[in-house]
């Protein structure tokens, strides 16, 4: 019986260590995602400074917003892992609050990203239509 008890205790400790390691990995991935989003959107902003307009601003916001939304998903996964391994009423309450906040942030961020995407599409459609009309005008004057 002692062997079985010892095995179960070691197994629980191993699972706890694995879950904690996975939690830290998810948090590191979240930080990396934010840094990557910051670098790529910053690079895009610098490239677009040469031709400033509001469309470029939405492209930069959209790129960074996608990184933030993904980072929030990884953070929520890390919180769920931490609570799943060592559940307590306090940790469950904290998880519930964090889940509501992060899910709410992600919901509104995703909604704004969808709106920015629609705006980008409409700007591109107008730009394409303007280019076509300019090209046809040039051809008709020849």
Secondary structure as UniProt FT lines:
FT   HELIX           2..48
FT   HELIX           49..51
FT   HELIX           54..85
FT   HELIX           89..141
//
